Amino acid sequence: MRNGVEGKQHSVLLAILVGAFSLVLTNSGLNLLLPSFVELYGISTSLGGWIISLYILAMTVTMPLTSIVVDRLGRKRTYMIGLALYGLFSVVGGIGWQSIEVILLVRLMHGIAAGLMIPLSLVLLFDYYGQEVRGRVVGIWGMLLTIAPAIGPTLSGFVIQYGELQHLFWINVPFALLSLLLCGKHIKAYEPANRKTIDGQGITLMLVSVAALSLGIQLIANPAVPGWLPGILLPAGAAALIRFIQKENKKKEPLIRYGLLRRNPVFSMSLVISTVQDAVMFGVIFVLPLLFQEVLHLSPSVSGAMFIPTAIFTSLFVWIGGSLVDAGRSLKFIAYGIICIVVSVAAFAFVPQGVSLFLIIVLMALRGIGNGLSDMTITAIGLGALPEEDLHEGSALSNTIQRLASSFAVMLLATYYDVRWQMIANTGEAAKHAKWLALREEMIALGAMMLLTLPLVAFINRKRMNHVVGNRQYSADS
């Protein structure tokens, strides 16, 4: 009987991971092909940037709508709709890849598919795995989704050099079909809750707020965009968001249960930590290539290779972190992971310009260890603190907040870098040294941001250990 249950669980795990892995693999590969898009289609860099931006924008806008779709269709159907969109528009991309308009449409629809799939992938796994093994499940989930971004750029570079862009889309189709078949066979059907009222005005306000904020954040650091456009979008998005919250506060069943942040301190604190971690992670991905290429004069290929140790050690230590969570141990290991990130990130501010590749690899591996011990585990702890019926709501809410915060962080770093190094250069410093000083300041700031999350980890650890002790006492009394 137990073997049958485990077989069912593993089948569901395979069904979810096949689709999610392919989605992340392809997106990470396409994100690094901007120069190839510009050359292939004869377009400007700013238009080519929309191939990347449309995916992020569509995903961010769709995520908060996931809870509404789930309420009407159930978790299984919603996830399979995302998979079907992903597979269908991969076929469209494979057929119409020579048209830039088709590519933009495909990226838009892939973003919508990702907005439905990403919040639900971990939630569906939690439906089949109990609290005692969820840490390890998150570890497996995190391992594959960490390996995919490491393989994606290599795969896309190989395809572009030796094949054609269409192959990057056709690769997705068998993965999507296999995942659809496995999901249809092994995932149980969910009865729609039908608790939410479809409010056209509320949905419009939510879409406008998320779209305006997300788009404004992406455009503000783009020199090709006039400054007045994000200047209109950001205040408009903030105003729509305030109006949306005011309207939702009057409802018994709001479109997005942001009340979860007030009612569940473990979930809210874990979300703050995860949001800061995501912002720092994307910030580092922005800053380090500049440091490697403009200051340390590494080639683009070597700079890209420097991220491989991070991916390898993240995938290894996310399993270790998940196992420690399942064992009911103290969460001090998460604090150790955060300290590893702080040390590795801040250390780049103090390395000499003639630093050896070996030291860079060691620091990147240390960051991977920190990511593995802290990132996915804190996500699992936060979602695990929610009631089962609120898992998809909490996942959609947290993913939306994290995406907006990460975009905002990269925008701030890009703006600060451009302004700061020119200010320093105006004092008489050489341009190279001015850029080095600006990047040093950003690395110190990113390390300090991570350091500020340590008290929150201590708070969650106290709450969790009190809960474990209370359960043990209850069991003893019984």
N, C-alpha and C positions, 0 to 999 in steps of 0.2 A: 504493500500500500504506500509505504513511504517512498519507495523507488518511483512509483507512478506519479506521486505529487512532485517529486524533484524533477522528473522528466518533463512534466508539464511546465514547471517553473523555468527550466533551462530552455525549453522551446520558445516560451514567451520572451526570455532574455535575448535569444538569437533573433527572433522576429523584430524586436525593437532596435537592437544594435545594428543589424544589417542596413536598415534604412537610415538611421541617424549617422552612422559612420560614413556612408556614401555622401550624404548631404554635406557634412562638414568637410570631407575630403575634397569635393568638387569646389565648394565655395572658397576654401583656403587656397586652392590652386588658381582660380580665376582672379582672386583679389590681387595677385602679384603680376598679372599680365597686362597692366595698363600700357606700358610702352609698346607691346605687341598689338594691342587694340588700336592705338594711335596709328601705327604703321600699316596694319592690315586694312583698316577702313578709311584711312586718309582723313581722320577727324582731329579736332583739337584735343589737347590734354584735358581741358575742362569738361568737354562732352564725354570723353573716355572715362572720366571720373564718375560719371553718372551710372556707368555699368556696375560700379561698386556701390555707390550711394543708394541706388534704387533698391538693391537687395536689403540693405540695412534699414532703410526707411520703411519698406513694406513689412519687414519682419517686426519692427518696433511698433508699427501701427496695428498689426494683426494680433500681437500677443495679448493686449488687454481685452480683445474681443473673444479670445478663446473660451473664457468662462461662459459667455452667452451661447456660443455654438454648442459647448458641452451640455449646457442646461437643456437645450432643445434636442440634441442628437445623441448624447452620451459620449463617453470617452473613446470607445472603440471606433465608432463611426467618424468622429472628428479627426482622430489620428489617421485613419485610413483615407479620409478626404485629402489631408495634407500629403500623404504618400502618393495618392493618385495624381494630384496636381503636379507634384515633383516629377513623377515618371512621364506624364503626358507632355509637359512642357520641355522635358529633356528631349523627347522625340521631336517636338517643334524646333528646338534649337539645333538638333542634328540635321534636320531637313533644310531649315532656313538660315543657317549660320552665316551665309554671305551677306545678309542684310543687317545693318546696325539696328534698324527698328525692331527686327525680330529678336535680336540679342537683348535689347532693352526690355521688351515684353517678357522674355523668358526669365530674366533676372528679377523682374517685378513679381512674377508668379512664383518663382522659387523662394523669394522672400516671404510671400504669403504662406507658402507651404511650410517654411521654417518656423514662422510665427505660430502655426498650429501644432507642429511636431515637437519642437524643442521643449515647451512647457509640459507636454504630456508624456514625453518619453520616460522620464524618471518616475512620474506619478503612476503610470501603468505598471512599471516594475514593482513599485511599492505595494500595489494591489495584490501581488502574488508572493511577495517575500515579507516575512514577519520582521518585527523590530530586531530580533536577535541576529539577523544576517544582512540587514540593509546596508550596513557599513561596507561589507565586502562587495555587495552588489553595486554600490556607488563606486567602489574601487575599480571593478571591471568596466563599468560604464565610463568612468573617468579615464582609464587606461586607453581604451579605444578612441575616445574623443580627443585625447591628447596626442596619440600617435597620428591620427588623420591629418591635423594641420602640419605635422612634420613631413609627412609623405606628399601632401598635396602640391606644394610648390615644386618639388622634384618631379612629380608626375606631369604637371602642366608644362614645365620647362622641356621635358623629354618629348611630350606630344607636339608642342609648338616647333621644336627643332627638327623632329624627324617625321611628323605627321601633319595633321590639319586640326583646326579648332573644333570641328564637328565631333571628333573622337572623344573630346572631354564631355560632351553631352551624351553620346551613345553609351559610354561607360556606365552612366547612371541607370540606364533602362533595366538591365537584368537585376541589379540590386533592388530597384523599386518594385519590380514584379515579384521577386522572391520574398521581399518583406511583406508585400500585400497578401500573397498566398499564405504565408506563415501567420500573419496577424488574423486573417479571416478564419483560419483553422483553429488556432490555439488560444486567442484572446476571447474571453467571455463577453457576451453582449451585455450592455448596460442600459437599464431603463432610464430614459430621459427624466430629469427631475421636474422640469417645467415650473420652476419656482419664480423665475424672473419675468417681469413684464417688459415686453419690447417697447422701449421709449425712444422714438425717433429723434427727439430733440436731445435727449441725454447721450445717445450714441453719436450724434453729430458733434456735440460739444467735446466728447472724449476723443473722437477722431481728429478734430481740428486742433485740439490742444497737443496731443502727442505728435501729430504730423508737423505742426508749426514749430514746436520746440525742437524736435529731432532735425528737421530741415534747417532751421535757423542755426542750430549748433554746428551742423556740417558746413554751412555756407560762410559763417563769420570769418573763418580763417582762410577762405579761398580768395586770393587777390584778384581773380577774374570776375568776381561778383561785386557789384556796387554795395557799399556799406549800408545804404538805406534799406536794402531788402531784408537782411537779418535783423536790422533795427526795427522793422515792422513785424516780422514773423515772431520774434521772441516775446515781445510784450503781448501780442495777440494770443500766442499760445498760453502764456501765463494767465491772461484774463479768462480765456476759455476754460482753463483748468480750474480756476477759482470758482467760476460759475457752475461748472460740472459738479464740484464737491458740494457746493451749497445746495444744488438740486438733489443730489444723491442722499444728503443727510436727512432729507424728509421722507425717504423711502424705507419701507420695512425690509425689502430685498434689493439692495443696490446692484448696479451692473458690475462693479468691482468692489470686493469686500476689503477695502482698505482699513475697515474697523479691526481686521485681524492684527494690525500693528499695535492697536491699543490694548486688545484683549489678551494677547499672547506675548509676554516680554522676551521669551527665549527666541521665538520666531523673529520678532522685530530687531533684537540685538544681533542675531545671526545674519539678518538681511543687511544691517549696517556694515558688519564685517565683510560680507561677501561683496557688497557694493564698492567698498574701499579697495578690496583686493582686485576686483575687476578693473577699476579705474587705474590702479597702480600697474596692473599687468599690461593694459593697453598703452599706458603712458610709457612703460619701459620699451614696449615694441616700437613706439614712436621715437624715443630718445636714443636707444642703443645703436640702431643703424646709422644715425647721424654721427654719433660718437665714433663708431668703428670706421666709417668711410671718410668723414670730413676731418677728423682729428687724428685717428690712428692710421689712416690711409690704407685700410684693408680693402680688397676688391669686393664687389657685390657678392660674388659666389662664396668667398671666405666669410663675409659678414653673415650671410644666410646660414652657413654651416655652423656658426657659433651658437645658433639656437637649438641645434640638435641635442647637445648634452642636457639642456633644460627639458626638452620633450622626453628624453629617455629616463631621466631621474624623476620627473613628475609621474610618469606612468608606473614606475617601480614603487614609489613611496605613497602613491594614492591608495594602493592595495594595502600597504602597511597601516596607513592611517585608518582605513575602513575597518580593518581587523581589530585595531585597538578600540574603536568605537563600539564594535559588537561585543568585545570582551568586558564592557562596562567600566573600563579604566578611567582614571582621571584624565581630563582634557588638557593636561599640561603639555602634551606633545604638540597640540595646536599652537600653543604659545612658542614652543621651540621652533616650529615651522615658520612662524611669523618673524621670529628673531633671525632665522636663516635668510629670509627675504630681505629684511632690513639691512643686515650686514652685507649681503651680496650686492644690493642696489646701491647703498651708500658708498661701498668700497670703490665703485667706478668713478666717484668724484675725486678720489685721492690717488688713483694709479698714475704712474708717470706715463708720458706720451710714448715712451719706448717700451711699454709693458710687453711681456712675452705672451705668445698665444696660449701657453700652458696655464698661466694665471687667469687669463680670460675664460678658458674652458672650466677651470676650477670654480670660478665665481658663477658662471652660468649653470654649472651642475648644482652648486649650493642653492641657487634660486629654484631649481627644479625640485630639490629635496623639500624646500620650504613650501612650494606650491602643492606638492603631493600630500604633505602632512596636514595642511591647513585648509586648502580651498574647497575641495569636494566634500571633505568631512564636515565642515561647518554648514554647507548646504544641506547635507543629509540630516544633521541635527536639527536645523531650523524647520525643515519640512516634517521631520518626525515628531515635532512638538504640536503639529496641527491635527485636528480630527480628520478621519479618512475622507469625509465628504467635502472638506475644505482644501484638500491637497492640490487640486487643479487650480483653484482660486489663488492659493498662496504661491504656486509656481508661476502662474501668469503674471501676478503682481510683482514678484521679485525679479523675474526676467526683464520686465518692462523697465523697472527702476534701474536695474544694473546697466541695461543698454543705454539709457539716456545719460546716466552718470559717466559711463565710459566715454561716450561721444563728447560730453562736455569737458572731461578731463583732457582728452587729446586736443580739443579746440583751444583750451587755455594754454597748454604746453606749446602748441604751434605758435600761437599769438605771442606768448611771452618770449619764446626763443627768437623770433624775428625782431621784436622790438628791443630785447635786452642786448643781443650781441651787437646791434648797430649803435646802441647807446654807449657800450663799452668801447667800440671801435672809434667813436667820435672823440674819446678822451686821448687818442693817440696809440692805442694798442693795435697790433696787427690783427687782420680779420680772422686768421686761423686761431690765434690765442683768444680773441674775443668770443668766438663760437665755443671754444673749449670752456671758458669761464661760465658762459650761459648754460651750457649743458651740465656742468658741475653743480650749479645751483638747482637745476631741475632734478638731478639725481638725489641730492640731499633732501629736497622737498618730498619726493616720492617715498624715500626711506622713512622720513618723519611721519608721513600719513599712515604708513603701515604700523609704526610704533604706537600710534594713538589707539589702535584697536586692541592692544593687550589688556587694558582694564575691562573691556567688554567680554573678552575670552574668560577672564577670571569670574565675571558675573555669571556667565552661562555655566561655567564649571561648578560653581556653588549651587546653582539651581538644579543642575543635573544630579550632582552627588546627593543633595538633599532628597531628591525624588527617588534615587536608588536606595538610600538608607530607609526612607519611608516604606517602600515596597517590601524590603527585607523584614522590617519590623512587623508589617501587616501579615506577611507569610508566617512568621514565627508565632504570632498571636493566634493565627488560624489553626 
